[in-house]
Amino acid sequence: MIEDKDMVVRDEVRKMKLVAPLVAALSNETRCAALSKIAEKLVEKQSEIFAENKKDLEYAEQAGVAAPIVKRLKFDEGKLRDVVAGINQLITLEDPIGKVTLDRELDEGLRLTRVTCPIGVIGVIFEARPDALVQISSLCIRSGNCPVLKGGKETTYTNRILFGIIYDAVKEAGFPDGCMLQVEQHNEIDELLTCDGLVDLLIPRGSNAFVRYIMDNTHIPVMGHADGVCHIYVDSKADIEKAISIIIDAKTQYTAACNAVETLLIQRDDVLKKNFIPRLITALAENGIKLRGTKEVTDLVDAYYENESKDGSLDYESVDESDFKEYLALIVSAKFVDNVDEAIDHINLHGSHHTDAIITEDDATAERFMQLVDSAGVYQNCSTRFADGFRYGFGAEVGISTSKIHARGPVGLEGLVTYKYKLVGKGQIVGDYATGKSAFHFKDL
Amino acid sequence: MIEDKDMVVRDEVRKMKLVAPLVAALSNETRCAALSKIAEKLVEKQSEIFAENKKDLEYAEQAGVAAPIVKRLKFDEGKLRDVVAGINQLITLEDPIGKVTLDRELDEGLRLTRVTCPIGVIGVIFEARPDALVQISSLCIRSGNCPVLKGGKETTYTNRILFGIIYDAVKEAGFPDGCMLQVEQHNEIDELLTCDGLVDLLIPRGSNAFVRYIMDNTHIPVMGHADGVCHIYVDSKADIEKAISIIIDAKTQYTAACNAVETLLIQRDDVLKKNFIPRLITALAENGIKLRGTKEVTDLVDAYYENESKDGSLDYESVDESDFKEYLALIVSAKFVDNVDEAIDHINLHGSHHTDAIITEDDATAERFMQLVDSAGVYQNCSTRFADGFRYGFGAEVGISTSKIHARGPVGLEGLVTYKYKLVGKGQIVGDYATGKSAFHFKDL
């Protein structure tokens, strides 16, 4: 299905390294015009795109790919509408490039400015979702970065035509040759990993094992998350109906997502045991969610079923809390904690610093939780599934970062920007400041 | 000299992980009060500090440590005055923590805020300079972070008393137990490197080989630079006297610094060849700087000495430009380039993205250079030695970053800060937005 290609990634990336500053210097107008042109051409060429996408879908069906995955491969009118809307939203956002974030006179005639600029060459390795290619490219173009794109092989035909359309559009808008690169072979990922000094940032999207592989095999900085173990803490002051509705949404609305809930922490409170646990048991059972609880939790389930019908009963098992993990499936862990502080410590030690929620009507407890939980997202009374660039109003995201370095949480335009310091003088030398002949006066302008 | 200690770093750091959120929640007043108390106690206990420092100095002299290094180990009244001034400057800086950088209503009753917060647990491994311990600790305290400090072994006694004074001061000010940690054994560095998931960031300071060793042997994010190959480009429109004075300062003012110049790029221009090269030859010779130039450069030196006295002549050799490197010594590389664009490409491909300067009176050329050179610092008509946290008015620095991710250039308080997203709702679930029952309205507040 994929044709052989020479191993030329390094050469191409080396050229891109010199093109990147030219792209960084393009005006906001040029970058926005490129995006408009992309949106225009995608609509214009939709039947060709759909035809290429059909090849990928047929190939996937022949290969016996599971139906839910085939659905993600599809690029239809709905997906086209969504990506075009995303591009148009990106155009309306404030330019992230060229912002002066510091303007300081160090001394008479010696002026320091700090100006935001693109990161440069960004390698993005993403799952087989054609809309992801458009979103990631658009974010890079809006922020003046040069992307090296490697999509999932199941959408090779679709990726190829989408990339061609986007590349043609940006060149028509005035972008230089070599400002974008698509690689198609899996072994080219390994070649890309050796390009430290040329590639400024890698953004891998995919399984934990894949992200870990990338991190372990390159000297290039990597932005990404390897885990999404999200918690919901149900406080004794929780509104029980909100708690149930949020837990079910956070577990079932998109089970395979990194922001789906994996662990429930429940305050050890008699009222919750009496009123919340039975509601939780029936809600989990109704939604086909398996419960892996500590013995204290499953004893309550046992007690519940002593009095209740076992029809449509809950699938549950007793496990040690050291066995709690990321399921990405209709399974949830649960344990009791004494109070919000025990919940906080559990999350900070065992969580993945992604997104964690408290359900409580007590705002002081919520504030304590949100202050002390050390995660990219800390929520009160809403679903962990809200952790997403679109839902935060960022237009799109290149990924969600659980690192605390650089970008945290959903990463939109701001995460694709760095800065440089510019210093303009009249011949000043440091020796004069060291000897006291001159002195700094640090005036912010 | 150093006593044996159990390998307990991991246990201590694990405790610190749970203490870090409490430190992050301390008020600006408490953090500033801690700094004032440190300054006060350092002055109060100065004779004890100097006595401990004397032990380190005596030990170094017995061990035959070179005089310039012994000088760096010294902690005297001048150094004390400097660190106290640095602490007092830090107190006056704006609080970097708790800044709301986004406040957005996603929908009625669903409010997203982004708030700056400390990074958490930061491991800093630094050279044998007692003032570095005070500066790094102060930056961490001001920004609400918990430092794990490993200083050079040559200042063990001084570090120990300084750490003790600082730790007592912050605890008196209301910081919790375990908010700071000092490790003394070299093998404890390796233990620290295994603490991914507990330590949020490592900042190694030291040789290229050392920083590279750290990067290659940990999964913890590392902030630092491995190289400082700084360039000065002398444009045909340069003021020659400024050029000479800046080059000499950038090479000699502190030769071992990462912001010292290593490579000169000179425009291939007849006037420069005639007027600048002879001035450069004599200035380099006068300052004992060896020139490693391409043949085109050394041919001009040869020609010069055909007519001039060889007394006090320049030490020079002809080398291939692929042999240019970081010297950290009184040696400088030089080559000719056709124009600013060739200089830019050379710097972007061969530089270390640290600090690079252009010497020119032509502001348009300077602007092009500063736009297109992809370095943390891009300078016009001043010495590369200005790249420093103090000289930028940051109060202090924990290091200089040549990475474009997170922090770039001299890293002060802002580089020790991350953010979290807080989302407060009334029971909202994502399912309602997916089905269209609810819709986002994204109002910035």
Contacts between the chains, C-beta under 8 A, distances in Angstrom:
chain1	res1	chain2	res2	distance
A	14	B	349	7.8
A	17	B	348	6.5
A	17	B	349	6.8
A	18	B	345	5.6
A	18	B	348	6.2
A	18	B	349	7.0
A	20	B	374	7.1
A	21	B	344	7.1
A	21	B	348	6.5
A	21	B	371	7.4
A	21	B	372	4.2
A	21	B	373	7.4
A	21	B	374	5.5
A	22	B	372	7.3
A	24	B	371	7.7
A	24	B	372	7.8
A	24	B	374	7.8
A	25	B	371	5.2
A	25	B	372	6.4
A	104	B	392	7.6
A	104	B	393	6.0
A	106	B	386	7.5
A	106	B	391	6.7
A	106	B	392	7.3
A	106	B	393	6.7
A	110	B	382	6.4
A	110	B	386	7.8
A	112	B	392	6.1
A	112	B	393	7.9
A	119	B	404	5.1
A	119	B	405	7.4
A	120	B	374	6.3
A	120	B	404	6.5
A	200	B	404	5.2
A	200	B	405	7.6
A	201	B	404	7.3
A	201	B	405	6.1
A	215	B	219	6.8
A	216	B	219	7.8
A	219	B	215	6.8
A	219	B	216	7.8
A	221	B	403	6.1
A	221	B	404	8.0
A	221	B	405	4.4
A	223	B	405	7.1
A	239	B	427	6.9
A	241	B	427	7.7
A	242	B	426	7.7
A	242	B	427	3.7
A	245	B	427	6.3
A	245	B	429	5.7
A	246	B	427	6.5
A	246	B	429	6.0
A	248	B	429	7.9
A	249	B	429	3.5
A	249	B	430	5.7
A	249	B	431	5.0
A	250	B	429	7.8
A	250	B	430	8.0
A	253	B	429	7.2
A	253	B	430	4.9
A	253	B	431	5.0
A	253	B	434	6.7
A	254	B	430	7.9
A	344	B	21	7.1
A	345	B	18	5.6
A	348	B	17	6.5
A	348	B	18	6.2
A	348	B	21	6.5
A	349	B	14	7.8
A	349	B	17	6.8
A	349	B	18	7.0
A	366	B	424	7.5
A	370	B	422	5.2
A	371	B	21	7.4
A	371	B	24	7.7
A	371	B	25	5.2
A	372	B	21	4.2
A	372	B	22	7.2
A	372	B	24	7.8
A	372	B	25	6.4
A	373	B	21	7.4
A	374	B	20	7.1
A	374	B	21	5.5
A	374	B	24	7.8
A	374	B	120	6.3
A	374	B	420	7.9
A	375	B	420	6.8
A	376	B	420	6.2
A	376	B	421	6.3
A	377	B	420	7.1
A	377	B	421	4.8
A	377	B	422	7.9
A	377	B	423	6.5
A	378	B	420	6.0
A	378	B	421	7.4
A	378	B	422	5.5
A	378	B	423	7.7
A	379	B	422	7.5
A	379	B	423	4.5
A	379	B	424	7.4
A	379	B	425	7.1
A	380	B	422	7.9
A	380	B	423	7.4
A	380	B	424	4.6
A	380	B	425	6.7
A	381	B	424	7.0
A	381	B	425	4.8
A	381	B	426	5.9
A	381	B	427	5.5
A	381	B	428	7.7
A	382	B	110	6.4
A	382	B	423	5.8
A	382	B	424	7.5
A	382	B	425	3.1
A	382	B	426	7.8
A	382	B	427	7.0
A	382	B	428	4.5
A	382	B	429	7.5
A	383	B	428	6.8
A	383	B	429	4.7
A	383	B	430	5.1
A	385	B	429	7.5
A	385	B	430	3.8
A	386	B	106	7.5
A	386	B	110	7.8
A	386	B	423	5.9
A	386	B	425	7.9
A	386	B	428	7.4
A	386	B	430	6.0
A	387	B	421	7.7
A	391	B	106	6.6
A	391	B	430	7.3
A	391	B	433	7.2
A	391	B	440	6.7
A	392	B	104	7.5
A	392	B	106	7.3
A	392	B	112	6.1
A	392	B	421	7.2
A	393	B	104	6.1
A	393	B	106	6.7
A	393	B	112	7.9
A	393	B	440	6.9
A	393	B	442	4.1
A	403	B	221	6.1
A	404	B	119	5.1
A	404	B	120	6.5
A	404	B	200	5.2
A	404	B	201	7.3
A	404	B	221	8.0
A	404	B	418	4.2
A	405	B	119	7.4
A	405	B	200	7.6
A	405	B	201	6.1
A	405	B	221	4.4
A	405	B	223	7.1
A	405	B	405	6.9
A	405	B	406	4.5
A	405	B	418	7.2
A	406	B	405	4.6
A	406	B	406	4.0
A	408	B	418	5.5
A	408	B	419	6.0
A	408	B	420	6.8
A	408	B	421	7.8
A	409	B	420	7.5
A	409	B	421	4.9
A	418	B	404	4.2
A	418	B	405	7.2
A	418	B	408	5.5
A	419	B	408	6.0
A	420	B	374	7.9
A	420	B	375	6.8
A	420	B	376	6.2
A	420	B	377	7.1
A	420	B	378	5.9
A	420	B	408	6.8
A	420	B	409	7.5
A	421	B	376	6.3
A	421	B	377	4.8
A	421	B	378	7.4
A	421	B	387	7.7
A	421	B	392	7.2
A	421	B	408	7.8
A	421	B	409	4.9
A	421	B	410	8.0
A	422	B	370	5.2
A	422	B	377	7.8
A	422	B	378	5.4
A	422	B	379	7.5
A	422	B	380	7.9
A	423	B	377	6.5
A	423	B	378	7.7
A	423	B	379	4.5
A	423	B	380	7.4
A	423	B	382	5.8
A	423	B	386	5.9
A	424	B	366	7.5
A	424	B	379	7.4
A	424	B	380	4.6
A	424	B	381	6.9
A	424	B	382	7.5
A	425	B	379	7.1
A	425	B	380	6.7
A	425	B	381	4.7
A	425	B	382	3.1
A	425	B	386	7.9
A	426	B	242	7.7
A	426	B	381	5.9
A	426	B	382	7.8
A	427	B	239	6.9
A	427	B	241	7.6
A	427	B	242	3.7
A	427	B	245	6.3
A	427	B	246	6.5
A	427	B	381	5.5
A	427	B	382	7.0
A	428	B	381	7.7
A	428	B	382	4.5
A	428	B	383	6.8
A	428	B	386	7.4
A	429	B	245	5.7
A	429	B	246	5.9
A	429	B	248	7.9
A	429	B	249	3.5
A	429	B	250	7.8
A	429	B	253	7.2
A	429	B	382	7.4
A	429	B	383	4.7
A	429	B	385	7.5
A	430	B	249	5.7
A	430	B	250	8.0
A	430	B	253	4.9
A	430	B	254	7.9
A	430	B	383	5.1
A	430	B	385	3.8
A	430	B	386	6.0
A	430	B	391	7.3
A	431	B	249	5.0
A	431	B	253	5.0
A	433	B	391	7.2
A	434	B	253	6.6
A	440	B	391	6.7
A	440	B	393	6.9
A	442	B	393	4.0
